[in-house]
Amino acid sequence: MSSGRRFCSWLTTLRATRYRTVKVSSRSRRQRSAQASVLSHNRRDVKSQTSIDLPKMQGLFIRDLASSGARFLVIGGKAMQALGIERDTVDVDIWVSRDEPTVESVFVTLKRFCGAPDVFRERLREPNIRVPIPSERDPEIDILTSIGDLSFDETYGAADEVAWQKLVLRVPNLDDMIRIKQVAIASTEGRIAAGEWNAAGVEEARRGIARDERDIALLRQRKV
């Protein structure tokens, strides 16, 4: 896909980086499994066309993933938009399953858009891997292979389905969105405590924590 290659044309190296994992689940796996089972058999109707804002290349990437049969969730600010919450954001965060068909589908999409080397196929099988596109500093797409100790299968089974340009996308439900934000906060706090950033980096990280805390407040308001 020539347009996809142009999207990544200024990449020197497509990187897959490992990130810190944390545990913040507030429910037992048995409780979460039971809820996922109920929701998967009593799926709410697909929500009407959403106000999610996906620029051209993000939309092409998402469409390619969806058409491949990959199992993925749109999370972060774009997911909040899909749930009807006004939230400005530039990048789209995508949590992908590590089951073999999805690993292959995501790898093929990465190869098509960015010429990903074969080693990426193995990296996508691992937890705690982040693939920022087109760069780590200014990602437009962030692919994540795990979120703390949250179960992808349970979150996927309990997710909301939203319509976007004749596609059906899945976004975590409100409770799981809050848990994902809590994982992000705990992860950032852990990296600050570990001294991973200089003063400027810590300041930026704290702004990210404040943004996630505001997001949690918005998500809780939406539940009322």
N, C-alpha and C positions, 0 to 999 in steps of 0.2 A: 504494500500500500504506500504509494509515493507520498501522500499527504502525511501519513503517520511517520515516515522516515524524516520528513521535514520537521515535524514536531520534536523529534529527538536529535536533529542534525547537529546541534552544538554540544551534545553530550561528549565528553572525553571518554568517560567510562560509565556505563550503566551499573549502579551499585546496589547490592543487597546488604543492608546493615543489620546487625543484631542489636536488639534493644532490651532493656531491663524488664523482667516480669515481676508482677506483684499479685497478691491475693487479697481481694476485697469482697468476695461474694458474701451476701448476707443471708442466702438461703441454702439449704442442703441440696445436694445433687438430686436426691430422691424427690424433693418438692419441685425442683425445676423440671425434672423429667416428667412428672405427673402433669404439670401445667402445660408443657410442650405437647404432650400426648393429647390433652383435651383440646387445645387450640388447633392442632393439626387436623383433628376430626371435625372441628366446628369452625372452620375458617370463615372469618367475616368477608363480606363481599369486597372485591377490589375497590379501593378508594377511587373517586373520580380524578380526572386529570389534575396533576399536582402543579404547584408553582415552583418546583425545583428548577434552578437555573444552571444548566450545563452548557458551557461554551462548546464550540464546534468539536474540538479535538477530544474533550472529555466525553461528549455525547457519542462520538464515533467509537471511542474506546469501550464505553459502557455497552453500546449496541453490539460490538464485536464479542464481548464477553457473554452477553445474554444470548446471542444467537448460537454460541458454541455449546450451550448447556451447562456452563460452569455454575457452581453454587457459590453465590457471594451475597454480601449485604452492603448496602450503602450506609455509611455511618457518618458521624460528625455533623458539621454545619449543614451539608446538603440533605442529610436525613431529617434534620430539624425543619428545614424548608418543606420537605415532603410531608411532614406531619402537621403542616399548617402554621409553623412558628416562624415569624420574621427573623431571619438571621443572615447577616452578611458574611460571606466566606468566598475565598478564591479557589481553594483546592477541593477535590473530592476524595474522601477517604473510603477505601474499599477493603472490607474484611473478607478474605477468601478461605474456602474450605481447603483442608490438606488431603482430601480424598484423591485417589489417583486420577480419575477422569478430570477433576477440576484442576489439579496440578498441570496436567497435560494441556488443557484448554487455556489456562492462564499463560503458560509458557509460550504456546503458539501465538497468542495475542501479543505478548511482549516481543517475541521474535519478529512478528509482522510489523509492529509499530516502531520498534527500537533496535532491531537486530540483536536481541539478547543472546549471549553465548549459551552453549549447552549446559554449563555449570548451573545456570539459573534453575533448571528443572529440579535438580537436587535440593537447592536452597529453598524452593517453594514447599518442599516436604517437611521442612523444619519449623518448629515454633519460634516465635519472637523475631521474625524476619520482617524488615521493612524495605520496600522497593519504592523510592521516591522518583517521580518522573516529572520534568526532564532533569531535575537536579535536586540534591539534598537540601540545598539552601533555599531554593524557590520552587517547591513542588507544585505542580498542577494536579497530579494524581498521586495518591499515596496508597500503596498496596500493603496490607498487613496480614500475616499468616496466623496470628493469635492475638487475643486481648486478655492479658493476665491469665487467670485460671478459669475464665468464662468458657463454657462449652459452646463451640460453634453450632453443633447440631441442635442443641436445645434452644439457642437464641434464634437460629434460622427457623425452627419449627414453630416458635411463638411470634415470629415477626409479622408486621403488617405488610400487606401488598398494596402497592401504589401504581397507578398508571402514569406512564410518561411516554409520549409520542408512540403510541400503539404497542409499547412494551409494558410488561408487568415487572416492576422492581420490588425487591424486599428491603425493608428498613426495620431495625429493631423496634419493639414496642417501647412505650414510654418508660416502663420500669427498667428494661434492659439498657435503654439509652442512658439512664441515670447511672447504672452500674458501669457502663463503659466510660462515662465521664469521670467516675470515681477512680477507676483504674488509671486513667490518664493523669489525674491529680497525684495519686500515690506514686506513680512512676516518676513524675517530674520532681516531686519532693525527695524521692530516693536519690535521684541523680544530683540534686543540689547538695544533699547531705554527703554524698560521695565525693564532692569537689570536682565534678566533671567539667564545670564551666568557669570562665573568668567572671569578673564583676559584671561586665556587660551581658554576658550569657545568662547569669543568674537573674539579672533584672528582666531580661526578655522572658525567661522561664516563669518568673513570678507573674508577669502579665498574662502568660498562658494559663496559669492556675486561676487567676482572677476571672478570665474569660470562661473557663470551664465551670467555675462556681456560679457565674451568672447564668450559664446554660442550664445547669441543674435547677436553679430557681425557676427558670422559664418552663422547663419540662414538668416540674411539680405543679406549677400554676395550671398547666394544660390538663393535668389529671383531675383538677377540681371540677 
